[in-house]
């Protein structure tokens, strides 16, 4: 009976050490690589704002690249620049739509922010 208890204590202490190392590694990666993709930062330079499918393997996309909104045509073999959106009213609508799209998924996990390690 004592052997079972001691092995359980050893296993739980090893598990706690491994979990502590994972949390420490996460903290260090966020601290020394802020904004890097995959380490808690946004890090995305290219964002797909909207996609509309025209047919099999054919679509029109609105993409934000470094703050500019581009309209792209995509087929099975090519991606072509169809145009660039520069009107302020349309850009405001696209930014609002992007925030709403991002917010719907993020809202599900908004309560988890309290568990994030602060710098």
Secondary structure, DSSP 8 states (H G I E B T S, - for coil): -HHHHHHHHHHHHHHHHHHHHHHHHHHHHHHHSTT-BTTTB---SEEEEEEEEEETTEEEEEEEETTEEEEEEE-SS-EEEEEEE--HHHHHHHHHHHHHHHHHHHHHTGGGGGGS---
